[in-house]
Amino acid sequence: MKSNLAQHVIQNNPDADFSTGDVVVYMNHIKFDDLKTVEAFQPAEYYWLEGGQLVHRTDIQLASSVEIKAQRRLSATELSIAEVP
């Protein structure tokens, strides 16, 4: 049986804000609009994202369903328009 230690650590760590496989976007102060997938949690509140980026938990947030559908981070204005039924 093959074990993925990083995945085990993130799923059993109560300090982890994100789980392996979560789709996240960078916070607005970072100029990247790409969606990224969380690959692993590192001690001291850091996460490995797909593509090898190491980011602090305060620099990412879960992507909304609208952002996932658009396949990019949306601006605050775009998000507020998308929330109107």
DABEL-V144780 format. One record per helix or strand of 2 or more residues. SS is the DSSP state (2 for helix, 1 for strand). FROM is the first residue (numbers start at 0). TO is the last residue. Records with the same first field share a line. If there is no record, write none. Layout:
# DABEL-V144780
SS: FROM-TO / FROM-TO
This chain:
# DABEL-V144780
2: 4-10 / 56-58 / 64-69 / 75-82
1: 22-25 / 34-41 / 45-48 / 53-55 / 59-61
